Amino acid sequence: MTVTELPQSATAGLYQEIQQFYAQQMHLLDDGRVEEWARTFTEDGVFAANAQPVPAVGRAAITEAAAKATDAYAAAGVQRRHWLGMVSVESATGQTVTARCYALVIETPRGGRPEIKASTLCEDRIVRADGAWQIQDRQITRDDLV
């Protein structure tokens, strides 16, 4: 495969669905709607990041970890935004998609200037469950820790 080709199974419609899924998912998190955001993961979903000693496994653990971080940023008066780009649907078979994207994490303190806090690679296995896309496995690799 050359870099200008998409896998044959990645149709324009599927690609658009995944892009929209990512946008909606990040809006939920950045708006502090943690429980709704966590429901975009499967019940047994995994959220692993090289910046964390152990992955969050299961929707309850993912919710707890995200709520703790979201509450800390709110208490500090920091608005956090996730900017996803360079989305690539790597494969699609049946009801499962593997995708990669780059994510910038931007933090803006109240009354301050925005600052890029992290540049990451996000690798996801996404499954269709009950008619909706959900993350089954997310691997986040922060560039400064590689």
VOPAGU-2260 file (C-alpha; in pm, 1 decimal, decimal comma):
REM VOPAGU-2260
SITE   aa  ch    i         X         Y         Z
SITE  MET   A    0       0,0       0,0       0,0
SITE  THR   A    1     132,5     345,6     -82,9
SITE  VAL   A    2      66,1     642,3     141,8
SITE  THR   A    3    -187,1     781,2    -105,3
SITE  GLU   A    4    -410,0     470,2     -92,2
SITE  LEU   A    5    -677,0     391,4     162,8
SITE  PRO   A    6    -745,8      28,0     238,6
SITE  GLN   A    7   -1014,8     -90,3      -1,0
SITE  SER   A    8   -1246,0    -159,2     290,3
SITE  ALA   A    9   -1230,3     203,2     408,8
SITE  THR   A   10   -1507,7     367,2     213,9
SITE  ALA   A   11   -1570,9     740,1     217,1
SITE  GLY   A   12   -1886,0     681,5     422,8
SITE  LEU   A   13   -1703,8     475,1     683,7
SITE  TYR   A   14   -1421,5     728,4     702,3
SITE  GLN   A   15   -1675,6    1007,2     758,2
SITE  GLU   A   16   -1846,0     803,6    1033,0
SITE  ILE   A   17   -1516,7     754,7    1215,6
SITE  GLN   A   18   -1426,5    1124,6    1181,8
SITE  GLN   A   19   -1768,5    1221,0    1322,7
SITE  PHE   A   20   -1734,1     965,7    1603,9
SITE  TYR   A   21   -1398,5    1114,5    1706,5
SITE  ALA   A   22   -1533,1    1470,9    1695,9
SITE  GLN   A   23   -1834,9    1387,8    1908,0
SITE  GLN   A   24   -1627,5    1183,9    2151,9
SITE  MET   A   25   -1376,0    1462,4    2211,7
SITE  HIS   A   26   -1649,3    1725,7    2248,7
SITE  LEU   A   27   -1801,0    1516,8    2528,8
SITE  LEU   A   28   -1470,5    1491,4    2712,7
SITE  ASP   A   29   -1372,5    1854,5    2666,1
SITE  ASP   A   30   -1718,7    1966,8    2781,0
SITE  GLY   A   31   -1676,8    1765,7    3102,6
SITE  ARG   A   32   -1949,6    1516,2    3011,3
SITE  VAL   A   33   -1736,9    1230,2    3142,6
SITE  GLU   A   34   -2004,1     964,5    3185,4
SITE  GLU   A   35   -2133,0    1018,0    2831,9
SITE  TRP   A   36   -1774,0    1012,8    2702,9
SITE  ALA   A   37   -1703,7     687,6    2887,3
SITE  ARG   A   38   -2009,0     530,5    2721,8
SITE  THR   A   39   -1821,2     565,1    2390,9
SITE  PHE   A   40   -1606,2     274,8    2520,1
SITE  THR   A   41   -1722,7     -85,5    2538,4
SITE  GLU   A   42   -1804,1    -224,1    2884,5
SITE  ASP   A   43   -1469,1    -406,0    2878,6
SITE  GLY   A   44   -1286,2    -124,8    2698,6
SITE  VAL   A   45    -919,8     -43,3    2754,6
SITE  PHE   A   46    -764,7     302,5    2777,2
SITE  ALA   A   47    -385,7     271,1    2791,5
SITE  ALA   A   48    -132,2     551,8    2775,8
SITE  ASN   A   49     244,7     546,0    2803,8
SITE  ALA   A   50     212,8     838,4    3049,1
SITE  GLN   A   51      18,0     618,9    3293,5
SITE  PRO   A   52     161,3     325,0    3489,2
SITE  VAL   A   53    -138,6      97,2    3425,7
SITE  PRO   A   54    -425,1     108,1    3176,8
SITE  ALA   A   55    -783,3     180,5    3278,1
SITE  VAL   A   56    -974,4    -138,0    3199,5
SITE  GLY   A   57   -1352,0    -141,8    3188,4
SITE  ARG   A   58   -1595,3     144,1    3148,2
SITE  ALA   A   59   -1616,5     206,4    3525,6
SITE  ALA   A   60   -1239,2     249,3    3556,9
SITE  ILE   A   61   -1228,1     468,1    3245,7
SITE  THR   A   62   -1507,0     686,9    3388,4
SITE  GLU   A   63   -1330,2     718,9    3723,7
SITE  ALA   A   64    -994,2     814,6    3570,7
SITE  ALA   A   65   -1149,8    1069,0    3333,8
SITE  ALA   A   66   -1364,0    1223,0    3610,6
SITE  LYS   A   67   -1062,5    1264,0    3837,2
SITE  ALA   A   68    -862,8    1441,2    3564,7
SITE  THR   A   69   -1159,3    1654,0    3452,4
SITE  ASP   A   70   -1234,1    1764,3    3809,3
SITE  ALA   A   71    -867,8    1857,3    3867,7
SITE  TYR   A   72    -856,3    2072,8    3553,8
SITE  ALA   A   73   -1185,3    2242,6    3644,2
SITE  ALA   A   74   -1060,6    2315,7    3998,7
SITE  ALA   A   75    -741,9    2467,3    3851,8
SITE  GLY   A   76    -943,2    2681,3    3608,8
SITE  VAL   A   77    -796,7    2512,6    3301,2
SITE  GLN   A   78    -996,7    2441,2    2985,3
SITE  ARG   A   79    -861,1    2137,8    2805,9
SITE  ARG   A   80    -921,3    2067,8    2436,8
SITE  HIS   A   81    -823,7    1765,1    2230,2
SITE  TRP   A   82    -752,5    1833,2    1864,0
SITE  LEU   A   83    -751,9    1516,4    1653,0
SITE  GLY   A   84    -614,4    1510,9    1302,6
SITE  MET   A   85    -449,9    1296,4    1038,1
SITE  VAL   A   86    -714,5    1028,8    1096,5
SITE  SER   A   87    -632,7     709,6     912,2
SITE  VAL   A   88    -865,4     411,0     891,3
SITE  GLU   A   89    -611,2     129,5     882,9
SITE  SER   A   90    -849,5    -161,9     839,4
SITE  ALA   A   91   -1217,2    -239,5     850,3
SITE  THR   A   92   -1364,8    -587,5     873,2
SITE  GLY   A   93   -1724,8    -656,2     962,3
SITE  GLN   A   94   -1810,7    -445,4    1265,0
SITE  THR   A   95   -1449,6    -363,1    1361,8
SITE  VAL   A   96   -1230,1     -72,9    1253,0
SITE  THR   A   97    -872,1       0,7    1342,2
SITE  ALA   A   98    -779,4     367,3    1319,8
SITE  ARG   A   99    -488,4     594,2    1400,8
SITE  CYS   A  100    -475,1     967,5    1450,9
SITE  TYR   A  101    -260,3    1237,4    1601,3
SITE  ALA   A  102    -396,0    1422,4    1903,2
SITE  LEU   A  103    -282,3    1755,5    2037,2
SITE  VAL   A  104    -383,8    1839,6    2392,3
SITE  ILE   A  105    -429,3    2214,4    2437,3
SITE  GLU   A  106    -470,1    2373,5    2779,5
SITE  THR   A  107    -591,7    2727,2    2839,5
SITE  PRO   A  108    -584,4    2864,5    3194,2
SITE  ARG   A  109    -863,1    3106,5    3280,1
SITE  GLY   A  110    -750,2    3445,5    3150,9
SITE  GLY   A  111    -437,9    3291,5    2997,5
SITE  ARG   A  112    -307,8    3184,0    2662,5
SITE  PRO   A  113    -355,6    2838,9    2510,4
SITE  GLU   A  114     -57,5    2607,5    2517,3
SITE  ILE   A  115       0,0    2270,6    2354,0
SITE  LYS   A  116      67,4    2036,3    2645,0
SITE  ALA   A  117     104,7    1707,6    2460,9
SITE  SER   A  118     143,1    1562,3    2114,9
SITE  THR   A  119      29,2    1203,3    2090,7
SITE  LEU   A  120     -41,8     910,1    1864,1
SITE  CYS   A  121    -381,8     752,5    1924,4
SITE  GLU   A  122    -438,4     394,8    1803,1
SITE  ASP   A  123    -790,1     256,3    1838,7
SITE  ARG   A  124    -984,9     -60,7    1778,9
SITE  ILE   A  125   -1342,8      56,1    1730,5
SITE  VAL   A  126   -1640,9    -175,8    1720,0
SITE  ARG   A  127   -2004,3    -125,1    1629,0
SITE  ALA   A  128   -2218,7    -221,6    1927,4
SITE  ASP   A  129   -2593,9    -165,1    1944,5
SITE  GLY   A  130   -2576,6      45,7    1629,3
SITE  ALA   A  131   -2309,5     284,9    1759,6
SITE  TRP   A  132   -1930,7     299,5    1739,8
SITE  GLN   A  133   -1743,3     228,6    2064,3
SITE  ILE   A  134   -1375,3     208,3    2150,3
SITE  GLN   A  135   -1272,8    -141,0    2251,3
SITE  ASP   A  136    -902,8     -62,9    2287,4
SITE  ARG   A  137    -726,2     275,6    2287,4
SITE  GLN   A  138    -348,3     305,3    2300,7
SITE  ILE   A  139    -210,9     657,7    2353,2
SITE  THR   A  140     158,0     723,7    2297,3
SITE  ARG   A  141     285,9    1063,1    2408,5
SITE  ASP   A  142     567,2    1176,8    2178,6
SITE  ASP   A  143     785,0    1315,8    2458,5
SITE  LEU   A  144     790,2     979,0    2636,6
SITE  VAL   A  145     896,3     761,4    2344,1
